[in-house]
């Protein structure tokens, strides 16, 4: 299966997609702000809300963009769509029985997480502008794969408890896949490559350290 991305075809797909789904782009930004607000709060439903919004982004991207708009011109996108739908279902389950616990603070993880969230929401259109990828031939926040994955890594960094490894696998894999569009000319997707390389080990090391501390506490006399 051909893995190389034709830049003009992909940008044309973004153009048709942006026209077709308008004004869902506005809704995506509203949901992104709600997810960030919920992640900063500790309430009975805040974790459910954030996981539910992540579920919407991943499911929408998998179905609407990967399968409906990208698949017909790039057959590998059908496989990507399945992966995004699978990840969306994991988050959907977490909307009812949360597996993720979000909380912002002044620690390094939170600061880095907020920076990546800002990049997903603001950095993509700004960088795209300077690269000539202006609306409608641009990557809409939360509605196409790479900005969605960057947002996800940013929110993962705002967790205050262990991130289950099965929830981390597909975003980490997609960060590696982002090398393909970067080499094809979508340089703004370099932010996802960086997010994957930075956030994945930081999350795993933090969770391993926390597990070790809990084990030592439990074994202490």
C-alpha positions as CSV (number, residue, x, y, z in Angstrom):
1,X,0.0,0.0,0.0
2,X,1.3,3.4,-1.0
3,X,2.4,5.4,2.1
4,X,3.7,8.5,0.5
5,X,1.4,11.5,0.7
6,X,0.7,13.7,-2.3
7,X,0.7,17.2,-0.8
8,X,-1.5,18.8,-3.3
9,X,-4.1,16.0,-3.1
10,X,-4.1,16.2,0.7
11,X,-4.4,20.0,0.8
12,X,-7.3,19.7,-1.7
13,X,-8.9,17.2,0.7
14,X,-8.6,19.7,3.5
15,X,-10.1,22.4,1.3
16,X,-13.2,20.3,0.4
17,X,-13.5,19.0,4.0
18,X,-13.3,22.5,5.5
19,X,-16.1,23.7,3.2
20,X,-18.2,20.7,3.8
21,X,-18.1,20.7,7.6
22,X,-18.4,24.4,8.3
23,X,-19.2,25.6,11.0
24,X,-18.1,22.5,12.9
25,X,-14.6,24.2,13.2
26,X,-16.2,26.7,15.6
27,X,-17.7,24.0,17.6
28,X,-14.3,22.2,17.8
29,X,-12.7,25.3,19.3
30,X,-15.5,25.6,21.8
31,X,-15.1,21.9,22.8
32,X,-11.4,22.3,23.0
33,X,-11.8,25.2,25.5
34,X,-14.3,23.2,27.5
35,X,-11.9,20.2,27.6
36,X,-9.1,22.5,28.9
37,X,-11.4,24.1,31.5
38,X,-12.7,20.7,32.7
39,X,-9.1,19.4,32.9
40,X,-8.3,22.3,35.2
41,X,-11.1,21.5,37.6
42,X,-11.7,18.7,40.0
43,X,-15.4,18.0,40.0
44,X,-17.6,15.0,39.9
45,X,-17.9,15.1,36.1
46,X,-14.8,17.0,34.9
47,X,-12.9,13.8,33.9
48,X,-16.0,12.5,32.1
49,X,-16.4,15.7,30.1
50,X,-12.7,15.8,29.0
51,X,-12.7,12.2,28.0
52,X,-16.0,12.6,26.2
53,X,-14.7,15.6,24.2
54,X,-11.6,13.6,23.3
55,X,-13.9,10.8,22.1
56,X,-15.8,13.2,19.9
57,X,-12.6,14.5,18.3
58,X,-11.1,11.0,17.6
59,X,-14.4,9.5,16.3
60,X,-15.2,12.5,14.1
61,X,-11.7,12.5,12.7
62,X,-11.7,8.8,12.0
63,X,-15.1,8.7,10.3
64,X,-15.6,12.1,8.7
65,X,-12.0,12.9,7.6
66,X,-10.1,9.6,7.3
67,X,-12.8,7.4,5.9
68,X,-15.1,9.8,4.0
69,X,-12.7,12.6,2.7
70,X,-9.2,11.2,2.8
71,X,-9.8,7.5,2.1
72,X,-11.0,7.8,-1.5
73,X,-7.7,9.5,-2.5
74,X,-5.4,7.8,-0.1
75,X,-6.4,4.2,0.7
76,X,-4.1,3.9,3.7
77,X,-6.4,6.5,5.4
78,X,-9.1,3.8,5.8
79,X,-6.7,2.0,8.2
80,X,-6.0,5.2,10.0
81,X,-9.7,5.8,10.3
82,X,-10.1,2.4,12.0
83,X,-7.3,3.4,14.5
84,X,-8.9,6.7,15.2
85,X,-12.3,5.1,15.7
86,X,-10.8,2.6,18.1
87,X,-9.1,5.3,20.1
88,X,-12.3,7.3,20.1
89,X,-14.2,4.3,21.6
90,X,-11.6,4.0,24.4
91,X,-12.2,7.6,25.3
92,X,-16.0,7.1,24.9
93,X,-15.8,4.3,27.5
94,X,-13.8,6.7,29.7
95,X,-16.6,9.3,29.4
96,X,-18.7,6.9,31.6
97,X,-16.1,5.2,33.7
98,X,-13.1,7.6,33.6
99,X,-9.6,6.0,33.2
100,X,-7.9,9.4,33.1
101,X,-7.7,11.9,36.0
102,X,-7.0,15.4,34.8
103,X,-5.6,18.3,37.0
104,X,-3.5,21.3,36.0
105,X,-0.7,22.5,38.2
106,X,2.5,24.5,38.2
107,X,4.6,21.4,37.5
108,X,6.7,20.7,34.4
109,X,4.2,18.2,32.9
110,X,1.4,20.7,33.1
111,X,3.4,23.5,31.6
112,X,4.5,21.4,28.7
113,X,1.0,20.0,28.3
114,X,-0.5,23.5,28.1
115,X,2.1,24.5,25.5
116,X,1.1,21.6,23.2
117,X,-2.6,22.4,23.7
118,X,-1.8,25.9,22.6
119,X,0.1,24.6,19.6
120,X,-2.8,22.4,18.6
121,X,-5.3,25.3,18.8
122,X,-3.2,28.3,17.8
123,X,0.1,27.2,16.6
124,X,-1.2,25.1,13.7
125,X,-3.1,28.0,12.0
126,X,-0.3,30.5,12.7
127,X,2.4,28.2,11.3
128,X,0.2,27.2,8.5
129,X,-0.3,30.8,7.6
130,X,3.5,31.3,7.1
131,X,3.7,28.1,5.2
132,X,1.0,29.1,2.8
133,X,-1.5,26.6,4.2
134,X,-4.3,29.1,4.7
135,X,-8.0,28.5,5.1
136,X,-9.6,26.5,3.5
137,X,-6.5,24.6,2.6
138,X,-5.5,24.3,6.2
139,X,-5.7,21.7,9.1
140,X,-8.8,22.4,11.2
141,X,-8.3,22.0,15.0
142,X,-9.7,18.8,16.4
143,X,-11.2,17.6,13.1
144,X,-8.1,16.1,11.4
145,X,-5.6,13.6,12.8
146,X,-2.4,15.5,13.7
147,X,-3.9,18.5,15.6
148,X,-6.2,16.1,17.4
149,X,-3.2,13.9,18.5
150,X,-1.3,17.0,19.6
151,X,-4.2,18.1,21.8
152,X,-4.4,14.6,23.2
153,X,-0.8,14.5,24.2
154,X,-1.3,17.9,25.8
155,X,-4.2,16.7,27.9
156,X,-2.3,13.5,28.8
157,X,0.3,15.7,30.3
158,X,-2.3,17.3,32.5
159,X,-3.2,14.0,34.2
160,X,-2.4,13.5,37.9
161,X,-2.7,9.7,37.9
162,X,-1.4,6.9,35.7
163,X,-2.3,7.0,32.0
164,X,-3.2,3.4,31.0
165,X,-0.7,2.2,28.4
166,X,-3.5,0.9,26.1
167,X,-4.8,4.5,25.8
168,X,-1.3,5.8,25.0
169,X,-0.4,3.3,22.2
170,X,-2.4,4.8,19.2
171,X,-1.4,8.5,19.9
172,X,2.2,7.4,20.2
173,X,2.0,5.4,17.0
174,X,0.4,8.3,15.2
175,X,3.2,10.7,16.3
176,X,5.6,8.4,14.5
177,X,3.4,8.4,11.4
178,X,3.6,12.2,11.4
179,X,7.0,11.9,9.9
180,X,5.3,11.1,6.6
181,X,3.3,14.4,6.2
182,X,6.2,16.4,7.5
183,X,8.5,15.0,4.8
184,X,5.7,15.6,2.3
185,X,5.6,19.4,3.1
186,X,3.1,19.8,6.0
187,X,5.8,21.1,8.3
188,X,3.3,22.1,11.0
189,X,2.9,18.4,11.8
190,X,6.5,18.5,13.2
191,X,4.7,19.6,16.4
192,X,3.1,16.2,16.7
193,X,6.5,14.4,16.2
194,X,7.9,16.6,19.0
195,X,4.9,16.0,21.2
196,X,5.2,12.2,20.8
197,X,9.0,12.2,21.4
198,X,8.6,14.5,24.5
199,X,5.4,13.5,26.1
200,X,5.4,9.7,25.7
201,X,8.7,9.1,27.7
202,X,7.7,11.8,30.3
203,X,4.4,10.2,30.9
204,X,5.8,6.7,31.2
205,X,8.7,7.8,33.5
206,X,6.3,9.8,35.7
207,X,3.9,6.9,36.0
208,X,6.7,4.4,36.7
209,X,8.1,6.7,39.4
210,X,4.6,7.2,40.9
211,X,4.1,3.4,40.9
212,X,7.4,2.9,42.6
213,X,6.6,5.5,45.3
214,X,3.3,3.8,46.0
215,X,5.0,0.4,46.3
216,X,7.6,1.8,48.7
217,X,4.9,3.4,50.8
218,X,2.9,0.3,50.9
219,X,5.9,-1.8,52.0
220,X,7.1,0.7,54.6
221,X,6.7,-0.6,58.2
